[in-house]
């Protein structure tokens, strides 16, 4: 079963975010005080990069979602206009009863 681009992007974002969260939990519990200064810097830099990557993936997904919604709205608008035009061509026009010829004319005046 092949995944489309949106599903792959979401799975990748979820995986990266899960790894960053696991690193955060491990860094605050198990590895607290156990890392050298250089190891501490490298560890948290990797965690920061993974978090940033998750944010970038989420923003790209948001942009793709927005583009898809705009396209659906445009298609719906065009379909509605076509439907209105088709109905206007196929429906018989309503006959308007003749009205008074002059604006001051009143009907049934005694």
Backbone bond lengths (Angstrom), bond angles and torsions (degrees), N, CA, C in turn:
res aa  C-N    CA-C-N  psi(-1)  N-CA   C-N-CA  omega(-1)  CA-C   N-CA-C  phi
1 X - - - 1.441 - - 1.528 108.50 -
2 X 1.304 116.84 114.16 1.462 121.72 -178.82 1.525 109.74 -87.04
3 X 1.317 114.80 140.56 1.458 120.28 178.79 1.521 109.37 -95.52
4 X 1.329 115.58 144.63 1.459 118.47 176.35 1.534 108.97 -77.44
5 X 1.316 115.88 176.03 1.472 121.09 -174.63 1.519 111.92 -62.21
6 X 1.330 116.94 -37.67 1.469 120.20 -179.36 1.521 110.70 -65.88
7 X 1.316 117.09 -44.54 1.465 120.66 -179.93 1.532 110.96 -64.87
8 X 1.334 116.64 -42.36 1.472 119.38 177.98 1.522 111.26 -62.13
9 X 1.339 115.81 -43.38 1.467 120.13 -179.86 1.531 110.47 -63.26
10 X 1.304 117.42 -41.43 1.469 120.44 -179.76 1.521 111.70 -68.69
11 X 1.331 116.89 -40.84 1.468 119.29 177.05 1.525 110.75 -64.23
12 X 1.329 116.84 -41.87 1.459 120.46 178.97 1.529 110.40 -63.17
13 X 1.328 117.27 -44.77 1.463 120.96 178.23 1.522 111.94 -61.64
14 X 1.331 116.37 -41.86 1.465 119.96 179.00 1.527 110.84 -65.70
15 X 1.320 117.36 -40.18 1.466 121.08 179.34 1.527 111.09 -64.63
16 X 1.330 116.35 -46.48 1.463 120.58 -179.54 1.531 110.17 -62.81
17 X 1.321 116.16 -42.33 1.465 120.14 178.84 1.525 111.39 -65.77
18 X 1.337 117.52 -38.30 1.467 120.75 178.24 1.531 111.12 -65.52
19 X 1.335 117.14 -40.07 1.468 120.11 178.26 1.530 110.24 -65.96
20 X 1.340 116.70 -42.09 1.469 119.94 178.35 1.530 110.58 -63.25
21 X 1.324 116.87 -40.58 1.469 120.17 177.73 1.525 111.32 -65.49
22 X 1.334 117.37 -41.62 1.474 120.38 177.21 1.525 110.64 -62.95
23 X 1.338 116.63 -39.35 1.466 119.63 177.85 1.533 110.79 -66.03
24 X 1.316 116.77 -38.89 1.461 120.27 177.86 1.525 111.18 -62.27
25 X 1.314 116.39 -46.79 1.472 120.22 -179.96 1.524 110.64 -64.59
26 X 1.345 117.12 -45.10 1.471 120.53 179.78 1.529 110.57 -64.83
27 X 1.313 117.03 -38.12 1.465 120.06 -179.12 1.519 112.75 -68.49
28 X 1.317 116.50 -30.79 1.453 119.75 -179.50 1.526 113.28 -88.65
29 X 1.334 117.58 -14.65 1.475 120.00 -177.99 1.526 111.21 -116.13
30 X 1.293 117.66 -74.56 1.460 123.17 -171.18 1.531 112.28 -70.06
31 X 1.312 117.24 -44.19 1.465 120.35 -173.26 1.521 113.87 -92.53
32 X 1.317 117.83 2.05 1.469 120.76 -178.26 1.534 109.83 -59.94
33 X 1.285 116.53 119.23 1.459 121.72 178.40 1.526 114.39 79.49
34 X 1.314 118.31 -5.31 1.460 120.98 -178.25 1.516 113.97 -94.54
35 X 1.302 118.12 -5.63 1.461 121.23 -178.21 1.527 110.70 -99.22
36 X 1.334 115.85 145.95 1.463 119.77 173.00 1.530 108.00 -71.89
37 X 1.313 116.72 172.47 1.467 120.54 -178.26 1.531 110.68 -61.64
38 X 1.324 116.90 -43.96 1.449 120.31 179.16 1.531 111.14 -68.83
39 X 1.306 116.62 -41.00 1.464 121.56 177.31 1.523 111.32 -63.28
40 X 1.336 116.34 -40.39 1.467 122.15 177.17 1.523 110.21 -59.58
41 X 1.317 117.29 -48.00 1.465 121.94 -179.51 1.535 111.26 -62.91
42 X 1.322 116.30 -45.89 1.459 120.50 -178.96 1.522 110.86 -64.81
43 X 1.319 117.60 -44.04 1.467 122.97 -178.83 1.531 110.55 -58.77
44 X 1.322 116.95 -50.71 1.458 120.10 -177.13 1.523 111.86 -73.85
45 X 1.328 117.68 -26.11 1.458 120.28 174.18 1.530 110.28 -66.55
46 X 1.326 116.48 -42.51 1.470 120.40 177.38 1.530 109.83 -63.20
47 X 1.317 116.74 -42.45 1.470 120.65 178.46 1.528 110.48 -62.08
48 X 1.323 116.67 -41.51 1.463 121.06 178.65 1.525 111.21 -64.80
49 X 1.325 117.47 -42.78 1.462 121.41 179.16 1.526 110.62 -63.50
50 X 1.322 117.46 -41.95 1.468 120.63 178.41 1.531 111.20 -64.23
51 X 1.312 116.99 -39.75 1.463 120.42 177.61 1.524 110.65 -65.49
52 X 1.322 117.24 -42.78 1.458 120.91 176.97 1.520 111.91 -62.91
53 X 1.321 116.35 -39.83 1.454 120.95 177.80 1.527 110.72 -63.07
54 X 1.332 117.10 -41.08 1.464 120.79 177.22 1.529 110.78 -62.56
55 X 1.321 117.43 -38.07 1.470 121.09 178.29 1.523 110.41 -66.45
56 X 1.319 117.38 -43.10 1.467 121.19 179.12 1.527 110.60 -62.34
57 X 1.321 117.37 -42.81 1.463 121.05 178.92 1.529 109.81 -63.42
58 X 1.323 117.59 -41.51 1.464 120.76 179.00 1.524 111.50 -64.81
59 X 1.313 117.86 -39.24 1.465 120.85 178.46 1.525 111.99 -67.70
60 X 1.316 116.94 -38.21 1.471 120.24 176.54 1.517 110.82 -65.74
61 X 1.328 116.30 -38.56 1.456 120.31 177.47 1.525 110.45 -65.77
62 X 1.315 116.93 -39.21 1.462 121.37 177.70 1.522 110.45 -63.78
63 X 1.315 117.48 -41.76 1.464 121.62 178.98 1.531 110.76 -64.40
64 X 1.326 117.11 -41.65 1.467 120.77 178.77 1.528 110.45 -66.51
65 X 1.311 116.82 -38.96 1.463 121.08 178.36 1.526 110.50 -64.61
66 X 1.322 116.74 -42.14 1.460 121.03 179.31 1.528 110.96 -64.44
67 X 1.321 116.37 -42.77 1.464 120.75 178.69 1.535 110.90 -62.27
68 X 1.334 116.22 -42.58 1.469 120.37 179.31 1.532 111.25 -64.93
69 X 1.345 117.05 -40.43 1.461 120.40 178.51 1.526 111.44 -65.40
70 X 1.329 117.85 -41.32 1.464 120.61 177.76 1.524 111.41 -62.99
71 X 1.325 116.33 -39.42 1.460 120.34 178.46 1.527 110.88 -65.70
72 X 1.333 117.37 -41.14 1.465 120.88 177.92 1.530 110.89 -65.10
73 X 1.324 117.15 -40.49 1.464 120.02 177.41 1.522 110.99 -62.99
74 X 1.315 116.51 -43.19 1.471 120.85 179.32 1.528 110.21 -62.33
75 X 1.335 117.22 -44.26 1.465 120.78 179.05 1.522 111.33 -64.00
76 X 1.324 117.04 -41.33 1.461 120.95 178.50 1.527 110.55 -63.97
77 X 1.321 117.37 -41.65 1.460 121.73 178.99 1.527 110.59 -62.56
78 X 1.342 116.64 -45.54 1.459 120.42 179.69 1.528 111.56 -64.94
79 X 1.329 117.14 -39.87 1.464 120.57 178.30 1.525 110.89 -65.29
80 X 1.320 117.28 -38.80 1.455 121.09 178.29 1.517 110.76 -65.64
81 X 1.329 117.04 -42.80 1.466 119.93 177.35 1.527 111.34 -62.43
82 X 1.320 117.79 -41.22 1.465 120.86 177.99 1.515 110.86 -63.32
83 X 1.339 116.50 -41.31 1.459 120.89 179.55 1.529 110.60 -64.06
84 X 1.310 117.46 -42.47 1.464 121.27 178.37 1.520 110.33 -63.50
85 X 1.321 117.43 -42.91 1.463 121.27 179.35 1.521 110.81 -64.68
86 X 1.317 118.16 -40.95 1.458 121.96 179.22 1.518 110.61 -64.70
87 X 1.324 116.82 -44.39 1.462 120.50 179.23 1.523 110.80 -65.34
88 X 1.312 117.94 -36.25 1.465 120.81 179.45 1.530 110.81 -67.55
89 X 1.323 117.55 -33.40 1.462 120.61 179.22 1.517 112.02 -76.43
90 X 1.327 117.86 -35.34 1.465 120.61 -173.70 1.522 113.34 -88.86
91 X 1.306 120.02 -28.05 1.466 121.79 -179.02 1.521 109.91 -76.92
92 X 1.342 116.54 139.43 1.456 117.55 173.96 1.525 109.50 -71.21
93 X 1.311 114.03 148.01 1.463 118.13 -179.77 1.515 109.91 -73.49
94 X 1.295 115.24 144.34 1.458 121.64 178.96 1.525 108.08 -76.65
95 X 1.308 115.55 133.85 1.454 120.52 178.18 1.517 109.64 -81.06
96 X 1.322 115.35 126.56 1.457 120.86 178.49 1.517 107.54 -91.04
97 X 1.347 117.42 125.64 1.469 118.56 179.81 1.515 110.04 -64.56
98 X 1.326 115.98 144.72 1.454 118.40 -179.21 1.526 110.34 -65.04
99 X 1.279 116.20 137.84 1.459 121.76 -179.11 1.511 110.23 -106.34
100 X 1.300 116.58 -177.12 1.460 119.86 178.76 1.524 109.72 -64.86
101 X 1.316 114.93 146.77 1.453 120.45 -177.21 1.513 111.59 -76.82
102 X 1.308 117.59 -29.03 1.455 120.95 -177.55 1.526 109.31 -117.56
103 X 1.339 116.78 147.44 1.461 119.30 -178.52 1.534 112.96 -63.52
104 X 1.300 120.08 -30.54 1.451 121.17 -177.11 1.512 113.97 -88.55
105 X 1.322 118.36 -0.69 1.458 122.95 -177.09 1.520 110.25 -73.52
106 X 1.326 116.79 133.29 1.470 121.12 177.66 1.510 108.25 -120.79
107 X 1.291 116.39 142.70 1.450 122.62 -178.44 1.521 108.57 -93.17
108 X 1.318 117.93 136.05 1.458 122.81 174.88 1.516 113.97 74.77
109 X 1.285 117.70 25.56 1.460 121.15 -179.56 1.527 109.87 -76.70
110 X 1.287 117.61 133.09 1.452 121.97 -179.85 1.465 112.16 -106.84
